[in-house]
Amino acid sequence: SIEGSEMSLNSQQKAITESRKQLNQLLASNQTDAYNAQVDVFNARVQNYNSLLAATKTKIAEYNQLVEKRNALAVETQNLAQELNSNSPTLQGQSAQ
C-alpha cells in the first residue's frame, strides 16, 4: 500500500540520517578504515530508499489516474441518469405526482 511504503520511507530516511551522522563522526575522528567499512552499507541503504521512493511515486501516479477516471465515470453516470430522468415519460409522470 502507499501508506505502508510511506511509513517505510520515513523509517529508512531516519536510518540513513543516523548512518550519515555516524560516517561523519568516523571521518572527523580519522577512523578511515571504519568509515570505509560502512560506506557500502550506507550506499545500499540509500539505493534501497531511492528504489522504494520511485516505486511509491509510481503507485501514487497510478492511484491519481484511477481517481481521475473514477471521477469522470461518476460525472458521466450522473449526466446519464439526469438525461434518462428528463426523457422518460413514466419518470416525468411520477415526479409530477
C-alpha positions as CSV (number, residue, x, y, z in Angstrom):
1,S,0.0,0.0,0.0
2,I,1.0,3.6,-0.4
3,E,0.7,4.2,3.3
4,G,2.9,1.3,4.1
5,S,5.5,2.5,1.6
6,E,5.5,6.0,3.1
7,M,6.0,4.6,6.6
8,S,8.9,2.5,5.3
9,L,10.4,5.5,3.6
10,N,10.2,7.6,6.8
11,S,11.8,4.8,8.7
12,Q,14.6,4.4,6.1
13,Q,15.2,8.1,6.0
14,K,15.8,8.2,9.7
15,A,18.2,5.3,9.5
16,I,20.1,6.9,6.6
17,T,20.3,10.2,8.5
18,E,21.7,8.3,11.5
19,S,24.2,6.4,9.4
20,R,25.3,9.6,7.8
21,K,26.0,11.1,11.2
22,Q,28.0,8.1,12.2
23,L,30.0,8.2,9.0
24,N,30.7,11.9,9.5
25,Q,31.9,11.2,13.1
26,L,34.2,8.4,11.9
27,L,35.6,10.7,9.3
28,A,36.1,13.6,11.7
29,S,37.9,11.3,14.1
30,N,40.2,10.0,11.4
31,Q,38.8,6.5,11.6
32,T,39.2,6.0,7.9
33,D,39.1,2.2,7.9
34,A,35.9,2.1,10.0
35,Y,34.4,4.7,7.7
36,N,35.3,2.8,4.5
37,A,33.9,-0.4,6.0
38,Q,30.5,1.3,6.5
39,V,30.3,3.2,3.2
40,D,28.9,0.2,1.2
41,V,26.2,-0.4,3.8
42,F,25.2,3.2,3.7
43,N,25.2,3.3,-0.1
44,A,23.0,0.1,-0.1
45,R,20.5,1.8,2.3
46,V,20.4,4.9,0.0
47,Q,19.8,2.7,-3.1
48,N,17.0,0.8,-1.4
49,Y,15.4,4.1,-0.3
50,N,15.6,5.5,-3.8
51,S,14.1,2.4,-5.3
52,L,11.2,2.4,-2.8
53,L,10.7,6.1,-3.4
54,A,10.5,5.6,-7.2
55,A,8.0,2.7,-6.7
56,T,5.9,4.8,-4.4
57,K,5.8,7.7,-6.8
58,T,4.6,5.3,-9.5
59,K,1.9,3.9,-7.2
60,I,0.8,7.5,-6.3
61,A,0.6,8.4,-10.0
62,E,-1.4,5.3,-10.8
63,Y,-3.7,6.0,-7.9
64,N,-4.2,9.6,-9.1
65,Q,-5.1,8.3,-12.6
66,L,-7.6,5.9,-11.2
67,V,-9.2,8.7,-9.1
68,E,-9.5,10.9,-12.3
69,K,-11.1,8.0,-14.2
70,R,-13.5,7.3,-11.3
71,N,-14.5,10.9,-11.1
72,A,-15.1,11.1,-14.8
73,L,-17.2,8.0,-14.7
74,A,-19.2,9.4,-11.8
75,V,-19.9,12.6,-13.7
76,E,-20.9,10.6,-16.8
77,T,-23.2,8.4,-14.7
78,Q,-24.8,11.4,-13.1
79,N,-25.3,13.0,-16.5
80,L,-26.8,9.8,-18.0
81,A,-29.2,9.5,-15.0
82,Q,-30.3,13.1,-15.4
83,E,-30.9,12.5,-19.1
84,L,-32.9,9.4,-18.5
85,N,-35.0,11.1,-15.9
86,S,-35.7,14.1,-18.2
87,N,-36.5,11.9,-21.2
88,S,-38.7,9.3,-19.5
89,P,-42.4,10.0,-19.6
90,T,-43.0,7.4,-16.9
91,L,-40.4,9.1,-14.6
92,Q,-41.7,12.5,-15.5
93,G,-45.2,11.5,-14.6
94,Q,-44.0,10.0,-11.3
95,S,-42.0,13.1,-10.4
96,A,-45.1,15.3,-11.1
97,Q,-47.2,13.3,-8.7
